[in-house]
Amino acid sequence: MKQTIIIPAYNEEKRIGKTLEAFITYYREKKDIETTILVAINNTKDKTLSIVKKYTKSKNPCITYINLIKGGKGYAVIEGFKQALKSKTDLIGFVDADLATSPQAFDDLRIHLGNFDGCIASRYLSQSHCHPKLTFRRAIVGKAFNLFVRLLLHLPQSDTQCGAKLFTRKTAQTIADSVKMTQWAFDIELLYECKLKRYIITEVPTTWFDIEGSKVKIIRTSFQMFFAVIQLRLQKSPFRPFLHSLRKPITALWSTLKQTPL
């Protein structure tokens, strides 16, 4: 069996080398799975590209990359899916570049995939472990946002945003063809498209590390994601023709939020 792990990388010169070393070392010992690590470099301004190139030129045939001009994590992952689908890979997944999810934790997704169409990691299940423990504010914001997503889109997952997900080739093809939102609501649209196609995505507890140097600002990002989810709900609504009048105020709020520091 073959799998491709996509690592989206934006200005990750300080972390990408350590992450690649960890995944190379782990999967080198795995004889039951052939793994390709595809780094999707998205509009980076630092030395991420040159660092990744060194790994591809050394004794690491499992490392490959694509260098994208357009930015956005979701865009990078989707382009990674499209690239991976050109090969004879059975499974396609993605993981953040910061090692918040270790290779062992990511491999748990493959182990628990079974006959499901996809498997995602969750930080909010009772058996999950976060190091250090999530702050009260982060836990509340995360759970409140998830409740909002559940109410609006009826998604069953407890953690749509954890950056570790793995899918069968068939599911990955659907994602590559259908997902259009490439930033704040990317993971949510991905799972929602799976729901619409009646794919079964299982969720497993994970071990997750809060890594310093995150580029995400919790409060501002939460507001941006909130409006992105509303936008997604409107786009996917069967009553979309009747909701056209809401398009302008939603767009105005979205534009204002993107330019307001929080």
LOPA-42992 format. One line per 8 residues: number of its first residue (from 1); their letters; for each residue y, z negated, x of C-alpha. Coordinates in steps of 0.001 Angstrom, whole numbers. Example, Ala and Ser with C-alpha at 12.3 -4.5 7.8 and 13.67 -1.06 7.14 Angstrom:
BEGIN
1) AS) -4500 -7800 12300  -1060 -7140 13670
This chain:
BEGIN
1) MKQTIIIP) 0 0 0  3531 794 1158  6820 -849 344  10458 -231 1194  12884 -3124 1512  16529 -2140 1165  19120 -4304 2892  22682 -3470 1803
9) AYNEEKRI) 25034 -4208 4689  28817 -4411 4580  30462 -5706 7784  27331 -7628 8784  27591 -7332 12586  27194 -11102 13004  24054 -11374 10864  22197 -8085 10580
17) GKTLEAFI) 20445 -8377 13956  18985 -11798 13160  17903 -10604 9714  16143 -7522 11072  14397 -9581 13749  13106 -11996 11107  11748 -9268 8817  10252 -7239 11680
25) TYYREKKD) 8453 -10291 13055  7119 -11332 9650  5834 -7965 8475  4377 -7047 11848  1649 -9585 11106  993 -8324 7569  -1994 -5986 7570  -2205 -5561 3778
33) IETTILVA) 1203 -3917 3370  3016 -1194 5300  6736 -1987 5246  9806 119 5877  13151 -1634 6149  15987 590 4993  19473 -656 5864  22047 783 3458
41) INNTKDKT) 25288 519 5433  28144 743 2948  31581 1628 4251  31403 -875 7097  34399 -1390 9383  32681 -3344 12167  29730 -2758 14528  26985 -2983 11912
49) LSIVKKYT) 26067 681 12317  25758 540 16116  23611 -2600 15914  21243 -1022 13391  21047 2158 15488  19813 104 18455  16929 -1176 16340  15950 2317 15220
57) KSKNPCIT) 15941 3555 18817  13855 656 20104  10218 -97 19318  10834 -584 15616  9617 2500 13751  9745 521 10505  13577 396 10639  15665 3191 9162
65) YINLIKGG) 19160 3433 7721  21626 5421 5680  25347 5340 6458  27460 5537 3305  31172 6227 3081  31608 4820 -407  31465 1021 -691  29895 -1431 -3116
73) KGYAVIEG) 26620 -3342 -2929  25214 -1771 -6081  26044 1718 -4881  24358 1010 -1543  21208 -282 -3242  20985 2672 -5634  21423 5145 -2777  18733 3181 -944
81) FKQALKSK) 16419 3571 -3951  17036 7324 -4010  16289 7571 -284  13132 5452 -569  11856 7528 -3500  11752 10563 -1200  8871 8886 642  5399 7882 -544
89) TDLIGFVD) 6284 4258 -1095  4611 2193 -3830  7123 -645 -4093  10887 -708 -3634  13029 -3819 -3464  16213 -5174 -1998  17363 -8360 -308  20721 -9630 935
97) ADLATSPQ) 21563 -9212 4620  22416 -12862 5250  18844 -14307 5276  19620 -16454 2235  16166 -15226 1226  13684 -15466 4084  10980 -12811 4661  8382 -15298 3398
105) AFDDLRIH) 10354 -15903 195  10788 -12167 -332  7080 -11554 187  6400 -14034 -2633  7737 -11355 -4974  5010 -8944 -3861  2357 -11626 -4132  3379 -12461 -7718
113) LGNFDGCI) 4090 -8891 -8844  564 -8299 -10117  609 -5874 -13052  4277 -6478 -13846  6887 -3758 -13478  9091 -5891 -11256  9496 -9363 -9826  12753 -11193 -9106
121) ASRYLSQS) 13604 -14455 -7387  15312 -17291 -9248  17262 -20250 -7875  17328 -22027 -11230  13653 -22574 -12030  12320 -26121 -11712  10175 -25294 -8660  12964 -23522 -6781
129) HCHPKLTF) 14533 -25042 -3676  18113 -24430 -2550  19308 -25578 872  21706 -27266 751  21481 -28155 -2898  23852 -26101 -5026  27197 -27792 -5565  27899 -29042 -9071
137) RRAIVGKA) 30585 -26384 -9570  28389 -23540 -8359  25431 -24684 -10457  27567 -25027 -13593  29286 -21669 -13083  25955 -19968 -12430  24186 -21445 -15444  27175 -20898 -17753
145) FNLFVRLL) 27358 -17264 -16698  23626 -16837 -17230  23919 -18351 -20721  26701 -15876 -21480  24509 -12978 -20288  21574 -14199 -22358  23665 -14474 -25506  25316 -11080 -25051
153) LHLPQSDT) 22421 -8998 -23728  19372 -11098 -24626  18014 -10983 -21100  15252 -13583 -20552  15840 -14159 -16816  17323 -17475 -15645  18990 -15986 -12550  20145 -12372 -12717
161) QCGAKLFT) 22203 -12601 -9521  19805 -13819 -6842  19737 -11097 -4189  15968 -10607 -3951  14197 -8189 -6295  11108 -5976 -6050  9930 -3167 -8342  7152 -671 -8781
169) RKTAQTIA) 7952 2921 -7923  8134 3898 -11611  10635 1129 -12349  12667 1972 -9253  12905 5593 -10409  14308 4453 -13755  16826 2221 -11999  17935 5030 -9690
177) DSVKMTQW) 18389 7377 -12652  20028 4982 -15117  22155 2319 -13415  25807 3346 -13136  27718 83 -12532  27813 -374 -8773  29579 -3670 -8294  29908 -6824 -10398
185) AFDIELLY) 27421 -6055 -13186  24955 -4101 -11059  22055 -6597 -11198  22616 -7197 -14897  22643 -3510 -15826  19543 -3049 -13673  17652 -5723 -15639  19090 -4531 -18942
193) ECKLKRYI) 17894 -973 -18302  14434 -2379 -17568  14581 -4251 -20881  15573 -1094 -22777  12620 752 -21200  10336 -2168 -22161  9446 -2888 -18565  8212 -6414 -17954
201) ITEVPTTW) 10074 -8149 -15124  8618 -11461 -14068  10658 -14215 -12415  9423 -16606 -9753  10889 -19721 -8121  12297 -19161 -4673  13516 -20955 -1585  17130 -20002 -1007
209) FDIEGSKV) 19564 -20895 1767  23320 -21031 1219  24561 -19180 4295  28064 -19719 5647  30348 -16715 5779  29785 -15504 2222  32322 -12910 1089  32049 -14028 -2552
217) KIIRTSFQ) 34802 -16142 -4131  33026 -17974 -6936  35854 -18321 -9466  37369 -14864 -9054  33977 -13171 -8925  32866 -15014 -12068  35830 -13652 -14026  35231 -10150 -12710
225) MFFAVIQL) 31568 -10337 -13663  32463 -11737 -17086  34565 -8676 -17930  32033 -6340 -16322  29314 -7700 -18626  31554 -7162 -21664  32158 -3621 -20466  28401 -3110 -20095
233) RLQKSPFR) 27751 -4493 -23580  30315 -2107 -25076  28872 862 -23198  25331 124 -24364  26241 -854 -27930  24878 1290 -30806  28287 709 -32409  30120 2190 -29431
241) PFLHSLRK) 31968 4848 -31480  33470 2100 -33664  34478 -24 -30655  36613 2667 -29047  39783 798 -30023  38814 -2074 -27715  38560 150 -24679  42244 56 -23712
249) PITALWST) 42734 -3751 -23854  39491 -4352 -21949  40533 -1817 -19299  43969 -3440 -19007  42477 -6915 -18564  40027 -5573 -15986  42796 -3881 -13966  44952 -7000 -14043
257) LKQTPL) 42094 -9230 -12919  41215 -7001 -9962  44729 -7396 -8586  45277 -11090 -9332  44292 -13543 -6553  42255 -16504 -7809
